[in-house]
Amino acid sequence: MSVMANSTKIRPLGRLIDKANSPFWVIGPDGRLVFLSAAVGDWLTVEPESLIGRRCLAGTSITDDPLDFLAASLAAPPGILKSGTASLLIQPTFPGAKSRRIAALDTRFVRLGHGDESITLAVAGSFQDQLVDPVIDAAVVLRRQLDSWRRRHETIAQGISVGNSRLAQRLGKQIRLAGSVRSDLLIVSPPGCFAESIAASVHQCSAAGEPIATIDGPLMDAELLDASLAAVIAHLADSETSTATAILKGTDQTPLEAQLRLVEHLRESTHRLRLIAIASDSAVVSSRADTEPNPELDVFLEASLPAGITPPLADHLCGLTIRLHPLADRIADLPMIATAMLDRRRAGGDGLADRFARAALDAMVIYPWPDNFRELDQAIRHAMRSCPGQVIGLEHLPLAIRSYRPNESVPKQQQTIDLDLVVAQFESDLIREALESSAGNRAEAARKLNISRARLLRKLESIGDGDSP
């Protein structure tokens, strides 16, 4: 009969670990820290007990708690479950008002056990691992780039601004500037670029304690706008020093009366009500207002568009502007953006995957992303739920992405037409042909078309030929 052996007492080992100068920690099966040596506390200048139970996954955090960021920066690199060992230069991140620089240490990770019961041991020192798996190697490089970006921008960790391209750097500067001052702000964004999340982040950085009201502009009229702003208006009335913020979605699609009513509230509050307006990237200044348009001053003026931002409201938004670009314009940043989204979803418990296969990244790079960052986030969510392991392959991506071929013509059954436009064009051609064959005689042309002369004149006026002979 076999007898199951018992392990020896753990306390002697704990005392030896605490006597050592090398930081040592253990990550449990659920990705949370379960043990940290005294040397870890000395290294991080925090009490080790304060990190116990916090998530330690892929260099990301699901809250704004600085200790969560610190715990997440101790995470193992991608591929640890497959390779069993790995090394990574750990640069702990401690954001917030008490931010401080912590020394970077080379760290060896060792997996202990298999499957759902495995744990990860980590010891910081000086090590060199030779990674032979190119997928894991590329993932570690991406992770280092992402961690480096987070160390510079952890106060506004918006995944949309991740990257090293010029557009990413400009966007990062715009967001940091907007978050450093309390000022009216215009965010110009294509669909699917998480503009509302950026607006909320800017608000938290520039005026975290202020009450905030989020308004769906296209649904508003003057009365509904007053009701939506009632809470913040009441707050402003409590004291002459009170302040508040309103986020207006779909500013360029907001009815004229609601825009003008909002301008009244902004003027009455004398800058105590701050506006963060979100508009589409085709937004223009409308001339349908109580102020004459000035082509030299009006923002985004374009007479061909019938609606947009009224000049009085544009006057409040002529200062800070954040312009978001489609994901297709930032393909160089896509691997880092996708990895940041993967980290966030993995930390939230959406799956086990921690990296992308090369074929999956290649497919994502060539895909046009019509719904931009929102579509990418949804694709990663789909892939994580479809992937049983740690590597997201091409087969785990949505069908539209893995089957996409550049420069492929759209099948006829998927093409759309504007029926009214086609019919109107056909009718216009028939009328002009009838006039030409009748030498411009409208009565004769009307007889050929089997309509009255008065009806022909109305149709000529509608197509712009009413003054023709």
Backbone torsions as a table, in degrees:
resi	resn	phi	psi	omega
1	MET	NA	129.8	-178.8
2	SER	-79.3	146.8	179.9
3	VAL	-118.0	128.2	179.5
4	MET	-76.4	125.9	-178.5
5	ALA	-77.6	149.7	176.0
6	ASN	-104.6	145.1	177.8
7	SER	-73.8	161.4	177.5
8	THR	-76.8	171.3	-178.0
9	LYS	-64.0	143.8	-174.6
10	ILE	-86.8	-21.1	-174.7
11	ARG	-60.1	-43.3	178.1
12	PRO	-58.4	-39.4	178.1
13	LEU	-64.6	-42.0	179.5
14	GLY	-60.9	-40.0	179.3
15	ARG	-66.2	-39.9	178.8
16	LEU	-65.2	-40.6	179.0
17	ILE	-63.1	-42.1	-179.3
18	ASP	-67.9	-28.0	178.2
19	LYS	-75.1	-24.9	-179.9
20	ALA	-71.5	154.3	-178.8
21	ASN	-88.0	-11.1	-176.0
22	SER	-87.3	128.8	175.7
23	PRO	-60.4	137.5	-177.5
24	PHE	-139.8	133.3	178.0
25	TRP	-146.0	163.0	-176.8
26	VAL	-129.0	132.2	177.5
27	ILE	-106.1	123.9	-176.6
28	GLY	-74.3	174.9	-179.0
29	PRO	-59.1	-28.4	-178.4
30	ASP	-90.9	9.7	178.0
31	GLY	80.3	16.2	178.7
32	ARG	-109.1	150.9	178.6
33	LEU	-71.0	129.2	-179.2
34	VAL	-116.8	-16.1	178.9
35	PHE	-154.3	138.3	173.3
36	LEU	-140.0	133.7	-179.7
37	SER	-77.0	168.0	178.4
38	ALA	-62.0	-32.2	-179.7
39	ALA	-65.0	-28.7	175.9
40	VAL	-64.1	-42.7	178.0
41	GLY	-62.2	-40.4	177.7
42	ASP	-64.0	-39.6	-178.5
43	TRP	-68.0	-45.5	-175.7
44	LEU	-89.5	-9.6	-176.6
45	THR	55.8	43.1	172.6
46	VAL	-138.3	163.8	174.7
47	GLU	-74.1	124.9	-179.3
48	PRO	-53.7	-35.6	-178.6
49	GLU	-60.7	-26.6	-177.6
50	SER	-71.1	-13.7	-179.5
51	LEU	-101.1	-10.7	-178.6
52	ILE	-61.9	132.8	177.8
53	GLY	86.2	-3.2	179.6
54	ARG	-87.2	150.3	-178.0
55	ARG	-66.5	139.2	-179.4
56	CYS	-132.2	69.5	-173.5
57	LEU	-128.0	120.1	163.8
58	ALA	49.9	35.3	171.8
59	GLY	64.8	27.2	179.7
60	THR	-131.6	169.7	-179.4
61	SER	-135.2	147.4	179.3
62	ILE	-102.8	3.2	175.1
63	THR	-136.9	174.9	177.4
64	ASP	-94.1	8.0	178.6
65	ASP	-67.6	121.9	179.9
66	PRO	-55.1	-33.3	179.0
67	LEU	-67.8	-30.3	175.2
68	ASP	-67.0	-41.0	176.0
69	PHE	-61.9	-41.9	-179.1
70	LEU	-63.3	-45.1	179.1
71	ALA	-64.0	-41.7	-178.2
72	ALA	-65.1	-30.1	-179.5
73	SER	-71.9	-9.4	177.5
74	LEU	-91.9	7.9	-173.6
75	ALA	-68.5	153.5	175.8
76	ALA	-73.2	153.4	179.3
77	PRO	-75.0	167.2	177.4
78	PRO	-60.0	148.8	175.4
79	GLY	91.2	0.1	-176.3
80	ILE	-63.8	-34.8	-179.4
81	LEU	-70.1	-24.8	-179.9
82	LYS	-89.5	-47.8	-174.6
83	SER	-82.5	-26.8	-178.9
84	GLY	86.9	-30.9	177.3
85	THR	-139.9	153.9	177.1
86	ALA	-166.0	159.1	175.4
87	SER	-126.0	147.2	179.7
88	LEU	-154.5	138.2	174.7
89	LEU	-75.6	113.5	-177.1
90	ILE	-93.2	121.2	173.6
91	GLN	-115.3	93.9	-176.4
92	PRO	-58.5	144.9	-178.9
93	THR	-113.7	124.8	176.3
94	PHE	-130.4	91.8	-175.8
95	PRO	-83.9	-176.7	174.4
96	GLY	97.2	-169.7	-175.8
97	ALA	-64.2	-29.2	-179.0
98	LYS	-101.3	28.9	-178.4
99	SER	-61.3	144.7	-179.6
100	ARG	-151.7	158.6	-179.6
101	ARG	-86.0	128.8	179.4
102	ILE	-116.5	136.4	-176.6
103	ALA	-61.2	139.8	176.4
104	ALA	-81.9	138.5	179.4
105	LEU	-130.8	137.6	173.4
106	ASP	-71.0	133.2	-171.7
107	THR	-128.1	135.0	175.4
108	ARG	-101.0	127.4	176.8
109	PHE	-109.2	136.5	178.7
110	VAL	-132.0	127.9	176.9
111	ARG	-84.1	136.8	178.5
112	LEU	-121.8	115.7	-178.7
113	GLY	97.9	-175.7	-176.6
114	HIS	-136.2	154.9	173.5
115	GLY	66.4	-146.6	-174.3
116	ASP	-70.2	-14.7	-177.8
117	GLU	-98.2	2.1	-176.4
118	SER	-73.1	148.8	175.4
119	ILE	-122.9	164.8	-179.3
120	THR	-122.0	126.0	176.3
121	LEU	-98.5	140.3	-179.7
122	ALA	-133.7	134.4	175.8
123	VAL	-134.8	130.7	-177.4
124	ALA	-94.4	136.2	-179.4
125	GLY	-173.9	-124.9	177.7
126	SER	-138.2	107.6	-175.5
127	PHE	-138.0	160.8	175.3
128	GLN	-138.4	113.3	174.9
129	ASP	-101.5	138.1	175.8
130	GLN	-98.7	103.1	-178.8
131	LEU	-82.4	126.1	-177.7
132	VAL	-101.8	-13.8	179.8
133	ASP	-87.4	112.1	-177.0
134	PRO	-62.6	-30.1	178.4
135	VAL	-65.9	-46.1	179.0
136	ILE	-66.2	-40.8	-179.8
137	ASP	-60.2	-46.4	179.2
138	ALA	-64.8	-37.6	179.6
139	ALA	-65.6	-38.8	178.9
140	VAL	-66.0	-40.0	177.2
141	VAL	-61.1	-45.0	177.2
142	LEU	-60.5	-41.5	-178.5
143	ARG	-64.6	-40.4	178.9
144	ARG	-64.4	-41.9	177.4
145	GLN	-62.3	-41.8	-179.2
146	LEU	-66.5	-42.7	178.1
147	ASP	-63.6	-37.6	177.7
148	SER	-63.7	-42.2	177.2
149	TRP	-62.7	-41.8	-178.3
150	ARG	-64.0	-36.0	-179.0
151	ARG	-65.6	-28.7	179.2
152	ARG	-85.6	-26.4	-170.4
153	HIS	-129.0	26.9	-172.3
154	GLU	-65.0	-21.1	-178.9
155	THR	-69.8	-28.9	175.4
156	ILE	-130.1	74.8	-173.7
157	ALA	-83.2	69.4	178.8
158	GLN	-94.1	121.7	-177.1
159	GLY	-58.9	-25.7	-177.0
160	ILE	-67.8	-24.1	-178.4
161	SER	-97.6	8.1	177.2
162	VAL	-67.0	141.0	173.9
163	GLY	137.7	170.8	-179.0
164	ASN	-115.6	3.2	-179.6
165	SER	-72.1	167.3	178.7
166	ARG	-63.1	-39.6	179.0
167	LEU	-64.0	-40.2	179.0
168	ALA	-65.5	-41.4	-180.0
169	GLN	-66.0	-40.4	177.7
170	ARG	-64.2	-44.5	-179.9
171	LEU	-61.8	-43.0	178.5
172	GLY	-59.7	-41.8	178.8
173	LYS	-65.4	-41.0	179.6
174	GLN	-63.7	-42.9	-179.5
175	ILE	-66.4	-42.9	-179.8
176	ARG	-64.9	-39.9	178.0
177	LEU	-64.1	-46.2	-179.8
178	ALA	-63.2	-32.9	179.6
179	GLY	-79.2	-10.7	-177.5
180	SER	-93.9	-11.9	-179.3
181	VAL	-134.3	152.3	174.9
182	ARG	-95.1	102.2	-175.8
183	SER	-149.7	156.2	172.4
184	ASP	-58.3	147.4	-173.0
185	LEU	-143.9	137.9	173.1
186	LEU	-112.5	125.7	175.3
187	ILE	-110.2	114.8	179.3
188	VAL	-99.9	121.0	-168.6
189	SER	-145.2	137.5	166.9
190	PRO	-68.5	167.6	177.9
191	PRO	-65.1	150.0	174.1
192	GLY	76.4	22.8	-177.9
193	CYS	-110.3	16.3	175.6
194	PHE	56.3	39.3	-179.1
195	ALA	-61.7	-36.3	-179.5
196	GLU	-65.9	-36.7	177.6
197	SER	-65.2	-39.9	177.8
198	ILE	-65.8	-40.2	177.7
199	ALA	-60.3	-44.1	179.5
200	ALA	-65.4	-38.1	179.5
201	SER	-66.2	-43.2	177.3
202	VAL	-60.3	-42.1	178.8
203	HIS	-60.9	-44.6	-178.4
204	GLN	-64.4	-34.4	-178.7
205	CYS	-78.8	-34.1	-174.0
206	SER	-95.8	-26.0	-177.6
207	ALA	-156.7	64.8	-170.8
208	ALA	-61.2	-31.7	-175.2
209	GLY	-87.3	-2.4	-176.2
210	GLU	-77.1	143.7	169.0
211	PRO	-63.4	149.6	-177.1
212	ILE	-136.5	141.5	175.6
213	ALA	-125.0	128.3	177.5
214	THR	-104.3	125.9	-171.8
215	ILE	-120.1	131.7	175.6
216	ASP	-89.3	93.2	-170.3
217	GLY	-52.5	-48.8	-176.2
218	PRO	-59.4	-19.5	-178.9
219	LEU	-91.2	-2.4	-170.3
220	MET	-90.7	149.3	156.5
221	ASP	-125.2	-177.2	-175.6
222	ALA	-60.2	-41.2	-177.5
223	GLU	-69.1	-44.0	178.8
224	LEU	-65.6	-34.9	177.7
225	LEU	-63.1	-44.2	177.8
226	ASP	-58.9	-41.8	180.0
227	ALA	-66.4	-38.8	-179.2
228	SER	-68.7	-29.6	-179.2
229	LEU	-96.1	3.4	-172.8
230	ALA	-56.3	-43.2	-176.4
231	ALA	-65.3	-45.6	-178.2
232	VAL	-72.9	-33.0	177.1
233	ILE	-64.7	-41.0	177.0
234	ALA	-63.7	-38.2	177.9
235	HIS	-63.5	-42.2	179.3
236	LEU	-65.1	-30.6	-178.8
237	ALA	-74.2	-18.0	-178.4
238	ASP	-66.5	-33.5	-175.7
239	SER	-154.4	149.8	178.8
240	GLU	-73.1	-11.4	178.7
241	THR	-102.9	-2.3	-179.4
242	SER	-68.8	146.2	178.1
243	THR	-131.7	160.6	179.5
244	ALA	-157.7	165.1	-178.3
245	THR	-129.2	141.1	173.4
246	ALA	-120.7	130.5	173.3
247	ILE	-103.7	118.6	-178.0
248	LEU	-107.2	111.0	177.7
249	LYS	-85.6	146.1	178.4
250	GLY	61.3	44.7	-175.2
251	THR	-57.5	-43.8	-177.4
252	ASP	-71.1	-13.0	177.6
253	GLN	-106.5	5.4	178.6
254	THR	-75.4	132.8	179.8
255	PRO	-54.4	149.8	-175.6
256	LEU	-56.6	-45.0	-177.1
257	GLU	-63.9	-34.8	178.7
258	ALA	-70.5	-38.3	177.6
259	GLN	-62.8	-45.2	-178.8
260	LEU	-67.4	-34.7	176.9
261	ARG	-66.6	-39.0	177.5
262	LEU	-63.2	-39.2	177.2
263	VAL	-59.4	-39.7	177.6
264	GLU	-60.6	-44.7	178.7
265	HIS	-62.5	-40.8	-179.5
266	LEU	-64.6	-40.3	180.0
267	ARG	-69.7	-40.1	-179.3
268	GLU	-66.7	-30.8	-176.9
269	SER	-81.7	-10.2	-179.4
270	THR	47.3	57.8	174.9
271	HIS	73.7	0.7	176.7
272	ARG	-78.2	-23.0	173.1
273	LEU	-97.5	113.0	-179.0
274	ARG	-94.7	136.8	-178.9
275	LEU	-111.0	127.5	168.8
276	ILE	-112.7	107.5	-174.6
277	ALA	-102.5	136.6	177.7
278	ILE	-113.7	125.0	-179.5
279	ALA	-131.4	157.9	178.1
280	SER	-72.0	163.9	-177.5
281	ASP	-73.9	-0.9	174.8
282	SER	-106.3	14.3	-176.4
283	ALA	-63.0	143.3	177.1
284	VAL	-135.9	167.2	173.4
285	VAL	-87.6	124.2	-179.3
286	SER	-81.6	144.5	177.0
287	SER	-89.2	-2.9	-178.7
288	ARG	-85.4	74.1	-178.7
289	ALA	-152.4	-178.7	-177.4
290	ASP	-85.1	8.0	179.2
291	THR	-122.4	133.7	179.4
292	GLU	-68.5	135.4	-179.9
293	PRO	-69.4	144.7	177.2
294	ASN	-124.1	106.4	-175.7
295	PRO	-57.4	-23.9	-178.8
296	GLU	-83.1	-16.9	-175.8
297	LEU	-114.4	-33.8	-173.8
298	ASP	-67.7	135.8	-178.3
299	VAL	-77.1	134.7	174.6
300	PHE	58.9	28.6	-176.9
301	LEU	-65.0	128.9	179.2
302	GLU	-153.6	105.6	-170.2
303	ALA	-64.1	-20.6	-176.1
304	SER	-72.9	-16.6	-180.0
305	LEU	-98.1	128.8	-171.6
306	PRO	-79.1	-19.8	-174.6
307	ALA	-138.1	161.8	179.3
308	GLY	168.7	-143.4	-178.4
309	ILE	-91.2	127.0	-179.2
310	THR	-69.9	146.9	-179.9
311	PRO	-53.7	-41.9	178.3
312	PRO	-60.1	-37.8	178.0
313	LEU	-74.0	-36.5	178.3
314	ALA	-61.6	-31.3	178.3
315	ASP	-61.5	-31.4	177.9
316	HIS	-78.7	-16.1	-173.8
317	LEU	-113.9	21.6	-175.5
318	CYS	-87.1	2.6	-178.5
319	GLY	-94.0	-99.4	-176.2
320	LEU	-77.9	136.8	177.2
321	THR	-138.2	134.1	171.6
322	ILE	-112.3	121.4	-179.7
323	ARG	-109.1	118.0	178.3
324	LEU	-93.1	146.0	-177.9
325	HIS	-114.8	152.6	178.0
326	PRO	-59.3	152.2	178.8
327	LEU	-60.9	-31.4	-180.0
328	ALA	-62.9	-22.7	177.6
329	ASP	-84.3	-5.2	-175.6
330	ARG	-127.7	42.2	-177.9
331	ILE	-61.1	-32.9	179.4
332	ALA	-62.3	-27.5	-179.7
333	ASP	-90.8	-8.7	-171.3
334	LEU	-58.1	-44.1	179.6
335	PRO	-57.6	-41.5	178.9
336	MET	-70.2	-39.8	178.6
337	ILE	-62.8	-45.5	179.9
338	ALA	-62.9	-39.7	179.0
339	THR	-65.6	-39.4	177.3
340	ALA	-63.1	-41.9	177.7
341	MET	-66.4	-38.3	177.5
342	LEU	-62.8	-43.5	177.8
343	ASP	-57.9	-47.0	-175.8
344	ARG	-64.6	-41.0	-179.6
345	ARG	-72.5	-35.6	177.6
346	ARG	-66.6	-41.0	178.2
347	ALA	-64.7	-28.7	178.3
348	GLY	-84.2	1.6	176.2
349	GLY	86.2	20.3	-178.6
350	ASP	-79.1	-14.4	-178.8
351	GLY	174.0	-178.3	-177.2
352	LEU	-102.1	-15.9	-174.3
353	ALA	-61.5	139.4	-179.9
354	ASP	-128.5	5.5	179.2
355	ARG	-163.8	168.2	-179.4
356	PHE	-110.9	142.7	170.3
357	ALA	-71.5	155.9	-178.5
358	ARG	-58.2	-40.8	-179.5
359	ALA	-62.6	-36.9	179.2
360	ALA	-67.4	-43.7	178.0
361	LEU	-63.4	-40.8	178.9
362	ASP	-60.8	-42.0	179.6
363	ALA	-64.9	-39.1	-179.9
364	MET	-69.2	-32.4	-178.3
365	VAL	-69.1	-36.4	-177.0
366	ILE	-87.2	-12.7	-178.4
367	TYR	-74.0	140.4	-173.7
368	PRO	-78.1	-15.6	177.3
369	TRP	52.6	66.6	-179.8
370	PRO	-62.0	-29.3	178.2
371	ASP	-101.8	17.5	169.8
372	ASN	57.2	-138.5	-171.2
373	PHE	-66.1	-32.2	178.0
374	ARG	-62.8	-41.1	179.0
375	GLU	-67.2	-38.1	177.2
376	LEU	-63.1	-44.3	179.2
377	ASP	-62.6	-41.1	178.3
378	GLN	-67.0	-36.6	178.0
379	ALA	-65.1	-39.6	179.1
380	ILE	-68.9	-38.6	175.8
381	ARG	-60.7	-44.2	177.8
382	HIS	-61.4	-44.4	-177.6
383	ALA	-65.0	-40.6	-179.4
384	MET	-64.9	-36.3	179.3
385	ARG	-74.7	-24.0	-179.7
386	SER	-89.4	-19.0	-174.0
387	CYS	-92.9	121.5	-179.6
388	PRO	-84.4	-13.0	-175.5
389	GLY	-116.6	-150.0	-176.1
390	GLN	-96.8	-15.1	-174.7
391	VAL	-114.0	121.4	176.1
392	ILE	-81.8	117.4	179.5
393	GLY	-99.1	176.4	179.6
394	LEU	-58.0	-37.8	-176.6
395	GLU	-67.6	-14.7	-178.4
396	HIS	-91.0	-12.0	-179.4
397	LEU	-77.2	157.6	176.0
398	PRO	-57.5	152.1	-175.9
399	LEU	-57.6	-39.9	-177.6
400	ALA	-59.9	-31.6	-178.1
401	ILE	-83.9	-48.1	-176.1
402	ARG	-71.6	-19.0	179.9
403	SER	-101.7	0.8	-176.6
404	TYR	-70.4	137.8	176.2
405	ARG	-127.5	124.5	-179.0
406	PRO	-61.2	148.2	176.4
407	ASN	62.0	18.3	178.1
408	GLU	-85.2	128.2	-177.8
409	SER	-66.2	149.4	-179.9
410	VAL	-76.6	126.6	178.0
411	PRO	-56.3	148.0	-177.3
412	LYS	-57.7	-36.5	-177.7
413	GLN	-69.1	-15.8	178.9
414	GLN	-99.0	-8.7	-179.6
415	GLN	-75.3	149.7	178.3
416	THR	-118.0	150.0	177.5
417	ILE	-130.1	156.5	174.5
418	ASP	-97.2	99.6	-174.0
419	LEU	-60.3	-44.4	-178.8
420	ASP	-60.8	-40.4	-179.5
421	LEU	-66.9	-42.0	-180.0
422	VAL	-64.2	-44.6	-180.0
423	VAL	-64.3	-42.4	179.9
424	ALA	-63.2	-40.3	179.0
425	GLN	-65.9	-40.7	178.9
426	PHE	-63.3	-43.9	178.9
427	GLU	-63.1	-42.1	179.3
428	SER	-61.8	-42.1	178.9
429	ASP	-63.0	-42.3	179.3
430	LEU	-62.4	-41.9	-179.4
431	ILE	-64.2	-44.4	-179.4
432	ARG	-65.4	-39.1	177.5
433	GLU	-63.7	-41.0	179.3
434	ALA	-64.6	-39.8	178.6
435	LEU	-66.1	-41.9	179.8
436	GLU	-63.9	-43.1	-179.1
437	SER	-71.1	-17.1	179.3
438	SER	-103.0	12.5	179.4
439	ALA	56.0	34.5	177.0
440	GLY	84.2	1.7	179.1
441	ASN	-77.2	109.9	-173.3
442	ARG	-70.6	-35.9	178.5
443	ALA	-63.5	-42.1	178.4
444	GLU	-66.7	-41.0	178.6
445	ALA	-63.0	-37.5	179.2
446	ALA	-64.9	-38.7	178.4
447	ARG	-64.9	-40.1	179.2
448	LYS	-64.7	-32.9	-179.6
449	LEU	-88.3	-4.4	179.1
450	ASN	61.7	39.3	175.1
451	ILE	-132.5	165.7	179.3
452	SER	-74.7	158.9	179.0
453	ARG	-63.7	-38.2	179.7
454	ALA	-62.7	-40.3	179.2
455	ARG	-67.1	-37.8	177.6
456	LEU	-62.4	-41.9	179.6
457	LEU	-62.7	-39.7	178.2
458	ARG	-63.4	-41.0	-179.4
459	LYS	-69.6	-36.6	176.3
460	LEU	-62.8	-39.2	178.3
461	GLU	-65.5	-37.9	-178.2
462	SER	-69.9	-27.7	-179.7
463	ILE	-98.7	4.8	174.2
464	GLY	88.4	13.2	179.1
465	ASP	-109.7	19.8	-175.7
466	GLY	-64.7	-23.1	-178.7
467	ASP	-96.6	1.1	179.9
468	SER	-70.1	151.4	-175.8
469	PRO	-67.9	NA	NA
